[in-house]
Amino acid sequence: MSDLDLEMRRMLCSTSLGYTAYHVWAQQARRERRFNIARLLEASSNVKRIKSEVAFRSLGEVGPTAQNIERALAGLEPATVATGPVTGTSTISRSLMTRAARALDAGRDLNADELGDLYVCGTCGEMMEGAPPPFCPVCNTVHEGFLSFRAAEAMGALGPQSIVKKLEHTSATLHALVDGLSEDCLSRRPTRGYSLKELVGHLADMDAVFRERAWLILETEQPRLPSAHPPTLAKATVYQHMPIGEMMEIFQNTRQQTLGLLRGLTAAAWHRTGHHEVFGTIPLTHQGNWVISHERAHLVEMAQIRHDLLTQLDETHPLQLQNRLFQRS
């Protein structure tokens, strides 16, 4: 094995592990609502992914698709070597991670003035912060070939029509998630987490926060969006003993007001901006993606809670559940 081959295998092992580490850490940061730190970790994972792809191709592990399928069926088993550290291996990476560590020590996400837009060269994996240069300083790839991890896109890249459609569908999804469950079941908390009633109430609270921010962006020039954090789930305990029908009406009413504000907006209106302490100058589409991302995470959580509740009912009262499902069908 040549020195070059050995170095490429070392890079493949190191960058593949680094990609997995950064990718999973980014997912966890999003769960903790540290969205700028998540953006940093997502960019870092793509640095490692691109470098691992370069090493994989350099080792001759990629051929025509028919050959790749044959190798996939046979079971690819490349030789591995000791790698050394797999993360924090560049100067810019250590600098950015140090900033993130300081913010977390203060119990917060990175603010807009602490982390610029990030770009990763799609050819060699070089990371850059701030305004992108016209070409990569390492491999000369033009900036059109960069991957972007910008604050304005931190929550996703759905356009206005997709945002409105997803907001329209949430009510029906919530109705399906609570359908057929008793008030007691809907108030029952998992071992770790919140009840379905609390989650419905929380989504209604967050919709009102989003609508307030959207209104400010649409009605004022470059508004400073409220810096206070939106209502937390801990404040949703007030919904525990409220009838589910009343709660669904509350959500439906706030969502209809929000949709009434958004429907028919021009593309220019969706790209009006406001200033957010964490994300900096952001368009309305950013906040639309923010509320969609937030809702999706909780809807998945609610689907799991419903599944677990029905499983418990099936185990404790199989005949009762069978009759209830039969009546609904």
N, C-alpha and C positions, 0 to 999 in steps of 0.2 A: 504494500500500500504506500503510494507516494505521499510526500509531505502535504501536497495540495489536496489530495484525496482525503487525507486524515483531517486536515483543517476544515474541509467542506462537511465531513461527517460530524465533526465537533460542532460546527455552526448549525447543522440541521437539528441535532439533538437539543442544543441550547435554545435556539429560537423557537422550536416547536413547544418546548416546555414553557418558555417565556410567554408565548402567545396564549396558551391555556391559562396560565396564572393571571395575566392582565385581563383577559376576557372575563373570567369568573369574578375577579375583583371588581370589574366595571359593573357587572350585574348586581353585585352586593351593594355597591355605592348607590346605584339607582334605587334599590329597595330602601336605603336609608335616606333618600331624597338629597343626596350630595351630588347634584347633577353636573356641576363643573368638574368635580373630581372624577366622576364617571366619564366625562368627555375626555379628560386627560388619560384615563386608563384605557378607554376604547382606542384612542389614537396610538397609545403605546402597544396595544395588542396587535394593531395593524402593522406597526413597524416590524414586530417579530414575525408576523405572518408573511409579509413580503420577503423578508430576509430568509425565512425557511424555504419559501418557494424557489428563491434564487439558488440556494444550496441544493435543493432536491433536483432541480433541473441540471445543475452543474455536475451532479453525480451520475447523470445519464439515466435517471429513474423515470423519465417521461418519454413515451414513444407514441405511435399512432394509437387511436382509441381502442382498436381491436386488440392490440398488444397489451394496453393498460388494463382492459377487462380481463384478459387471460391472467395477468399478474395479480389482479385483485382476487380472482377466484382461487389462484394458487396460494395466496397468502403472502403479502409483501413482508419481508423480514430483513430490513437493512441492518448492517452492523452498527452497533452503538459504541460510543466512547465517552470517557469522563468529560464533563463540560465546564466545570467551574460555575461561577454565578450566572444566573439566567435572567435576572432583572436588575434594573438600575445600573446598567453597564456602560452608559454613555454620559458625557458631561451634562447635556441638556436634560436627560432623563433624571439624573440625580438632582439637578436644580429644580425641576418642576415638582418632583416628589417631595423635596424639602419644603417647598411652599405649601403643598397639600398637608404635610405633617403639621406645620405650624397652625394652619386653619383648623385642623381637627383637634389640636390641643386646646384651641379656643372654643371648641364645641360647635363649629359651623362649617359650611362649605367654603370653597374659594370664592371670593367676590370678583366682580367684573374687572376691577383694576389690578387683580392679582394673577389673572390668567388670560392671555390674549387668545385670538383664534389660532388653532393649530392646523398644520398641513403636513401630510406625509407623502413623500414621493412614491408614486405607484410602481416605479421601476426598481429603486434600490432601498427604499424604506427610510430615507433620511427624514427626520422630523424637524419642522420649522415652526416658530411662534411669531405671531404678528402678521403684518401684511406679507403675502407670499412674494418671493422674488420672481423675476421673469422665467428663471430656469433653476433646476436643482444645482446647488453648489458642488455636489459630489459627482453626479453622473450626467448632468447637462439636460435632463428631461425638462421639457417646457412645462409651465405652471398648469396648463390644461390637463396634464397627466397627474396632478396631485390629488390625493384624497383630502377632503376638508372636514374638519371637526370644529365648526364655528359655534359661538354662543347662540346665534340666532337660529341654529338648526339643532340645538342640544336636545330638544324634546321630540324631534321627528321632523319629517319633511312632507307631511300630508298637505295637499292644497285645499283651498276654500270649500270646494264641492265635497270632497271626501270628509272634511271636518264636519260640515253640516249634516251629511248623511249619517255619520257615526253618532253624532249627538241625537239625531232623530230616533235611532234604533235602541238607545239605552233604555227607554221606558219599557218597551216590549220585553227586552232581556230581563229587566228587574221583575216584571210581572211573572215571567216564566220561572224565575229563581225562587220566588216566594209562594208560587201557586201550590195549593194543596197542603201546606204546612200550617199547623196550629199556631196560635199566638204564643203558646209556651215554647214550641220548637223555635220559633222565630226570635225569641228572647234568650234562647240558650246559648251561652258562650262556649266555644271550644276550650280545651285545656289551656291553650295559649292563643289569645286573640279576642275578637269581638263578635257579637251576635249579628245575625242578618239584619235585625232592626237597626242596630247601631250603624252598620255599614250603609244602609239605605239613607239614614239621616245624615251621615257624613257626606255622601255624594250630593245630597241636596244643599248642604252648607257650602261645599266646594263649587257647585254650579253658581251659587250667588256670588262668590268671590270672583269667579271668572267673568261673570256678567258685569260686575262693577269695574274690573280692569278693562274689559272690552269697551265699555261706555266711555271711560276716561280717555282711552286711546282715540276713539272715534270723535269725541266732542271737544277735545282740547289739543293744543299743539305741544308735542313732546312732554306729556305729563310724567311726573315722577310717580310711579306706581307705588301703592302702599308697601312699605318695607316689612311691616309686621307679618309674621307667618300666618297662613290661613288656619282656620279651626282644626285642631288635631282630633284624632279619633277619641282621645280621652274625654273630650267635651261632648261626645255623642251619647253619653249615658242617659241624657234627658229623653232619649227616644225609646229607651228600654220598655216602658210601660204604655206607650202610645199604640193604639190599634193600627194594624198594618194598613188598613184601608185609608186611614187618615194620613199616614206617612207617605203612601204612594201618591195621594192627592197633592201633598206638599211638594214632592219631587216633580210631579207632572206640571204643576203650576209654575215652579221656578224654571223648569226646562222650556216651557212654552214661551215664557218671557225672554229667555236667552235666544231661542230660535227666532222669535219675532225681531230681535235686535240684529241678528246676523243674516237672515234671509234677504237676498236681493242686493247685498253689498257689492260694490264694484271691486275689481282687482286692486285699484288704487287704495280703496278703503281698507282692504285686508293687509296692505303693506304700509299703512300708517304705523308709526312707532311710538313707543314710550320708553322711559328709562327705568330699569329694574336694578336694584342694588346688587343682586347676584349675577344677573345675566347681561347687564349693560343695556345698550340700546337695542330693543327687540321689536319686531313687527307683531301685529295682531295674530298672524298665522302661528307665531311661536307660542302664544298663550292658548290658541286653539289646540295645538298639538300637545301642550302641557295638560289640559283638562282631559283630552282623549287618552293620553298615556296613563294618567292617574286613574281614570275610570276603568280602563282595561285591566290594570293590575288588581283592582278591587273586585271586578266582576269575575275574574278567574278565581280569586280567593273565595268569593261567595258560592261559585259553582262547586268548589271542593267542600265547603261547609254543608251545602245542601246534600251532596253525595254522601257525606259522612253521617248526616242526620237520618237520611233514608236507610242507610245501611244499619244504623242502630235500631231503627224502628223495625226493620225486617228481622233482626235478630231477636228482639224482645216481644214483638207482636206480629208474627208473620201473617196470621189470618186477617188481622185488622188492616194491615198494609195491602194485602191482596184484594180485600173487598173495596178499599178506597181507590186503588188503581183501576179496578174493574168498573166502578161507578164512573170514574172520569173518562174511561174509554167508551 
